[in-house]
Amino acid sequence: MAEAIQTARVLFKIGFTLVLSVTACRLVFRIGLPGVELKWRGLALLVPLLLLIGAIAVELSVVPHDAWETAMKGRYSNFCLFFIPLLSLAPLGGFLWALRYGAPGNPGVAGAVAGLAAGGLAAAIYAWHCPDDSPLFVASWYVLAISLVTLSGFLLGRRLLKW
């Protein structure tokens, strides 16, 4: 593990998921409070997006064109799509439970933010164990798995968080 964490790809993968989870959690902790300005916390979500775009640009510039597909597919995409949603179940449940005691203005958006935070936390945990480190892999499979959790949070939020 000490050797692996010294590579830029592994540091990016772990750093990206941690930045995403921190920014999304900061937003979910505020979204249930009525009348609280969320604009800057919402804009902070651009930081992980810009990190991902930058890492993809670097990856595409240093990896030969014929290796892009292999880097994107990786070897463990099925594990990623299974474990990130699985690991997000507890945080998503906790966030939704906490938001029920708040007053979110838009229950669906609050649920989606809860899903994004839960998916980010799950991805941060999973990133420590996933041997696929390419930013192209992260951009396709991690983002897809987190998006599934975000969508689930949106649907659950519309149902559970309305008041």
LINKA-V637265 format. One line per field, one symbol per residue. ss: DSSP state (@ for helix, = for strand, . for the rest). A space follows every 50 residues. Layout:
BEGIN
ss->???
END
This chain:
BEGIN
ss->...@@@.@@@@@@@@@@@@@@@@@@@@@@@@.......@@@@@.@@@@@@ @@@@@@@@@@@@..@@@@@@@@@...@@@@@@@@@@@@@@@@@@@@@@@@ ......@@@@@@@@@@@@@@@@@@@@@.......@@@@@@@@@@@@@@@@ @@@@@@@@@@...
END
